[in-house]
Amino acid sequence: MENDSIAQLRSWYSYWYEQLEFSSDRCTITSSKTLCIISEGFIVDILILGSKPNLYLASTSKLEYLHCVRKTRGSTSSILISIFLLVVIFTLPTITTTTGNRVYGQANPMNLAIADLPNIQNIPAKKVHVGDIDIAYKMLGRGDPILLISGASSDMNAWESSTLRDLSLNHTVIVFDNRGVGNTTTGSKPYTIEQLANDTDGLLDALKIRKADVLGYSLGSFIAQQLTITYPEKVNRLVLVASSCGGEDSVPKPPQFAHLQSEIVDKALNNVSLSQEEIKSLISASLGSGWIRLHPESLEDIPEAQDVFASVSPNTIMKQNNVGMHWEATNWNGACDELARIAKPTLVITGTDDNAYIPHENSLIIAGKIPGAWLIQIENAGHAVMSQYPDEINKILQTFLSMTTTQPE
């Protein structure tokens, strides 16, 4: 006799199956509330439901969302997994941490309470000398190493506590300050993405880490890509959040937003205070229209400029803006083709409302070019997707890291 969970899954399956229409190369969803995965030979902890042997339904233990999976048979093309998340089916979300959820494919259920969330600021920082700089870093957890590379204007303390907690359950998590940020010195070498990747490689060497999973967010994702290209032997799996591989195929940010960023850099360099309206524009672009519609209170308390850029000097703000613009420019070949040749297991995550900082279409380009890439698109999320939907991000990370395999050394 079926238990209640399986019976409910079958009931939901019967409904959602009527909403699906399959084409030869993708799964077309007639309802935006459905999630779709297209995969070749992709099976997790999935029940085979219904009479169609190539159709699967998967769910977390709390049935928080559904996955409709179509197996593409007889193909050697890349695995493209595109998930359009309706973040919570039943109620609108708030940014809180839930407990007791088990992600399919994860070895152990998570049962830590909110009180167990690590406060990264309470972990003492250490330093190692790498080239011409001293890099500040922190480590927590145990297991295979995963390196997190921060975005622009952010230091290592900016990562979500729940993400650090979940990753540290079965990984040694390394966070650090990029060159010129926080407690890492600026040095004298040119500030380029290539040099930032060299710094990151040097950190791994100093910590005697031969190979690591690498997660990069925003500017950090550019560094992660360059690290993978220059030092492929150091990268196990690659996670790119709010990213672009740049070059002639990339989608540039809107000119008006690029102009706003340049104005803010100029004001920072000349010690001119930013207006509340300028900061509000940055925050609005980071959150995206969908999030603001669901959470209008997000724009009620606008921080001061010194709080937004507390961990980075005006000179570093300028340098980070310059290297970001150079990477996103269309006058070079971009990194996608080189990443495709290396073909590391890659997870690409974006918010569908990231239309200003790094337009979300760039993530589709990355996933379309890298063989076997997973693509996750989260509705009502902007550039700040990791802080907007940390629980969903954490489950996706756990699933990807537990399911993918890499080539032996």
Long-range contacts (C-beta under 8 A, 24 or more apart in sequence): 5-61, 5-63, 6-47, 8-63, 9-47, 9-49, 9-57, 9-59, 9-63, 10-49, 12-57, 12-63, 12-66, 13-49, 13-50, 13-57, 14-50, 16-57, 16-66, 16-68, 17-50, 17-52, 17-55, 20-55, 20-68, 22-70, 25-72, 26-80, 26-82, 27-68, 27-70, 29-68, 29-84, 32-84, 32-86, 32-379, 33-86, 33-89, 34-66, 34-68, 34-84, 34-86, 35-65, 35-66, 35-67, 35-68, 35-83, 35-84, 35-85, 35-86, 36-67, 36-68, 36-70, 36-82, 36-83, 36-84, 37-67, 37-68, 37-69, 37-70, 37-81, 37-82, 37-83, 38-69, 38-70, 38-72, 38-79, 38-80, 38-81, 38-82, 39-69, 39-70, 39-71, 39-72, 39-79, 39-81, 40-71, 40-72, 40-73, 40-75, 40-77, 40-79, 41-71, 42-69, 42-71, 42-79, 42-81, 44-104, 44-105, 44-399, 44-403, 45-104, 45-105, 46-104, 58-104, 59-104, 60-101, 60-102, 60-103, 60-104, 60-395, 61-101, 61-102, 61-109, 62-101, 64-88, 64-89, 64-101, 65-89, 78-368, 78-370, 78-371, 78-372, 78-373, 79-371, 79-372, 79-373, 79-374, 80-367, 80-368, 80-373, 80-375, 81-373, 81-374, 81-375, 81-376, 82-367, 82-375, 82-376, 82-377, 83-375, 83-376, 83-377, 83-396, 84-352, 84-377, 84-379, 85-376, 85-377, 85-378, 85-379, 85-389, 85-392, 86-379, 87-378, 87-379, 87-380, 87-381, 87-389, 87-392, 92-294, 93-294, 93-389, 94-295, 95-387, 95-388, 95-390, 97-161, 97-162, 97-390, 97-391, 98-391, 101-391, 101-395, 103-394, 103-395, 103-398, 103-399, 104-399, 105-398, 105-399, 105-402, 105-403, 106-398, 106-399, 106-402, 107-170, 107-402, 108-169, 108-170, 110-166, 110-169, 112-165, 112-169, 116-165, 117-161, 117-162, 117-164, 117-165, 118-161, 118-164, 118-165, 118-168, 119-161, 120-156, 120-157, 120-159, 120-161, 120-164, 120-175, 121-157, 125-156, 125-183, 127-183, 128-203, 128-206, 128-207, 129-206, 130-199, 130-202, 130-203, 130-205, 130-206, 131-187, 131-189, 131-198, 131-199, 131-202, 132-187, 132-188, 132-189, 133-179, 133-184, 133-185, 133-186, 133-187, 133-199, 134-184, 134-185, 135-176, 135-177, 135-179, 135-184, 135-199, 135-202, 135-203, 135-206, 136-176, 136-177, 136-182, 136-183, 136-184, 137-174, 137-175, 137-176, 137-177, 137-203, 137-207, 138-174, 138-175, 138-176, 139-172, 139-173, 139-174, 139-175, 139-207, 140-164, 140-168, 140-172, 140-173, 141-167, 141-168, 141-169, 141-170, 141-171, 141-172, 141-173, 142-168, 142-170, 142-171, 142-172, 143-169, 143-170, 143-171, 143-172, 144-170, 144-171, 144-172, 144-212, 144-213, 144-236, 145-171, 145-172, 145-173, 145-174, 145-209, 145-211, 145-212, 145-213, 146-171, 146-172, 146-173, 146-174, 146-212, 146-213, 146-214, 146-215, 146-401, 147-174, 147-176, 147-200, 147-203, 147-204, 147-209, 147-212, 147-213, 147-214, 147-215, 148-173, 148-174, 148-175, 148-215, 148-216, 148-217, 148-220, 149-176, 149-178, 149-200, 149-214, 149-215, 149-216, 149-217, 149-220, 149-221, 149-223, 149-224, 149-227, 150-175, 150-176, 150-177, 150-178, 150-181, 150-217, 150-219, 150-220, 151-217, 151-218, 151-219, 151-220, 151-221, 151-242, 152-218, 152-219, 152-312, 152-317, 152-320, 152-321, 152-324, 153-181, 153-308, 153-309, 153-311, 153-312, 153-317, 153-320, 154-181, 154-311, 154-312, 155-181, 155-182, 155-183, 155-311, 155-312, 156-182, 157-182, 157-311, 158-311, 160-386, 160-387, 160-390, 160-393, 162-390, 162-391, 162-394, 163-386, 163-390, 163-393, 163-394, 163-397, 166-394, 166-397, 166-398, 167-394, 167-397, 171-213, 171-401, 174-203, 174-207, 174-209, 174-212, 176-200, 176-203, 177-311, 178-220, 178-223, 180-312, 180-313, 180-315, 180-316, 180-319, 181-311, 181-312, 181-316, 182-311, 182-312, 186-313, 186-315, 186-316, 191-316, 191-319, 191-320, 191-322, 191-323, 192-323, 192-326, 193-222, 193-223, 193-226, 193-323, 193-326, 193-327, 194-226, 194-230, 196-223, 196-226, 196-323, 197-223, 197-226, 197-227, 197-229, 197-230, 197-231, 198-230, 200-227, 201-227, 201-230, 201-231, 201-234, 204-234, 210-234, 210-409, 211-235, 211-236, 211-409, 212-236, 213-237, 213-238, 213-239, 213-401, 214-238, 214-239, 215-239, 215-241, 215-397, 216-240, 216-241, 216-243, 217-241, 217-242, 217-386, 218-242, 218-243, 218-357, 218-358, 218-383, 219-320, 219-323, 219-324, 222-246, 222-323, 222-324, 222-327, 222-335, 225-335, 225-339, 226-335, 228-339, 228-342, 228-344, 229-335, 229-338, 229-339, 229-342, 232-342, 232-344, 233-409, 235-344, 236-344, 236-345, 236-406, 237-344, 237-345, 237-346, 237-347, 237-400, 237-401, 237-404, 237-406, 238-339, 238-344, 238-345, 238-346, 238-347, 239-346, 239-347, 239-349, 239-397, 239-400, 240-346, 240-347, 240-348, 240-349, 240-363, 240-366, 241-349, 241-350, 241-385, 241-386, 241-393, 242-349, 242-350, 242-351, 242-354, 242-357, 242-358, 242-363, 242-383, 242-385, 242-386, 243-348, 243-350, 243-358, 243-362, 243-363, 243-366, 244-327, 244-328, 244-358, 244-359, 244-362, 244-363, 244-365, 244-366, 245-334, 245-335, 245-336, 245-339, 245-362, 245-365, 245-366, 245-369, 246-327, 246-328, 246-329, 246-332, 246-334, 246-335, 247-329, 247-330, 247-332, 247-333, 247-334, 247-335, 247-336, 248-330, 248-331, 248-332, 248-333, 248-334, 249-334, 249-336, 249-365, 250-328, 250-330, 250-334, 250-362, 250-365, 251-359, 251-361, 251-362, 251-365, 252-328, 252-330, 252-359, 253-328, 253-356, 253-357, 253-358, 253-359, 254-355, 254-356, 257-285, 257-356, 257-357, 258-325, 261-321, 262-321, 265-314, 265-317, 265-318, 265-321, 268-309, 268-314, 268-317, 268-318, 269-314, 269-315, 269-317, 269-318, 271-314, 273-305, 274-305, 276-302, 279-303, 279-304, 279-305, 279-308, 282-308, 285-355, 285-356, 285-357, 285-382, 285-383, 286-357, 286-382, 286-383, 286-384, 287-353, 287-382, 287-383, 287-384, 287-388, 288-351, 288-352, 288-353, 288-354, 288-355, 288-380, 288-381, 288-382, 288-383, 288-384, 289-353, 289-382, 290-352, 290-353, 290-379, 290-380, 290-381, 290-382, 291-353, 291-380, 291-381, 291-382, 291-388, 293-380, 294-380, 328-358, 336-365, 336-366, 336-369, 336-370, 337-369, 339-366, 339-369, 339-370, 340-369, 340-370, 340-371, 343-370, 343-371, 343-372, 344-370, 344-406, 345-372, 345-400, 345-404, 345-405, 345-406, 346-370, 346-372, 346-373, 346-374, 347-373, 347-374, 347-376, 347-396, 347-397, 347-400, 348-373, 348-374, 348-375, 348-376, 349-376, 349-378, 349-385, 349-393, 349-396, 350-376, 350-377, 350-378, 350-381, 350-385, 351-377, 351-378, 351-379, 351-380, 351-381, 351-382, 351-383, 351-384, 351-385, 351-388, 352-377, 352-378, 352-379, 352-380, 352-381, 353-379, 353-380, 353-381, 353-382, 354-381, 354-382, 354-383, 354-385, 355-382, 356-383, 357-382, 357-383, 358-383, 374-400
